[in-house]
Amino acid sequence: MKNLDPMTKNGFLYPRSRYYGAFSPETLAFNANLQEFAQKISYISALETGGKLSPEEAYTQVKRLWKQLKQSKKELRIGSNPSPETK
């Protein structure tokens, strides 16, 4: 089997979409966190559906990821002060 370029493999396993919203470093960072959250939720769902994770363990992992995403939103101050572009 041929070795894959790590960037190609990483791009395949963790695809990223473009960000189309109003630009600020905070919103861009939160968008990256949100995409990572969605990807991890997808893996957890697939593992639970396939019987590799118990429903309780899947729930625990999803809850932990949700708390991390909420903390990220709070730290980046997303939604607390609307930017001038969105008014």
Secondary structure, 3 states (H helix, E strand, C coil): CCCCCHHHHHHHHCCCCCCCCCCCHHHHHHHHHHHHHHHHHHHHHHHHHCCCCCHHHHHHHHHHHHHHHHHHHHHHCCCCCCCHHHC
